[in-house]
Amino acid sequence: MLDRFYLLLLGIAALAAVALSLVWPQGLGARSPEPFGHTPVQQTPEVKAAMQREHEAAQRRVNEAREAVRNIQNQAIAPSQ
């Protein structure tokens, strides 16, 4: 008797999960099907530009750090008098 209720409840929960997945916002991943989806935040022009600026700033910091290490190594090898 308990199995009947358990399996019925489990089936209803599975159907509810499927129904919820059809209407829940998709987050930051790929776009959901047409009636439910919207353009992901990461694909908006403003966020793309901000991500590009952040990437360029990170690259600049890495290059500056590498240059600083090279200068320190060059001074250790051939110190200027």
PyMOL commands that set and color helices and strands:
alter all, ss='L'
color gray80, all
select helices_A, chain A and resi 2-23+41-43+45-77
alter helices_A, ss='H'
color red, helices_A
deselect
rebuild
show_as cartoon
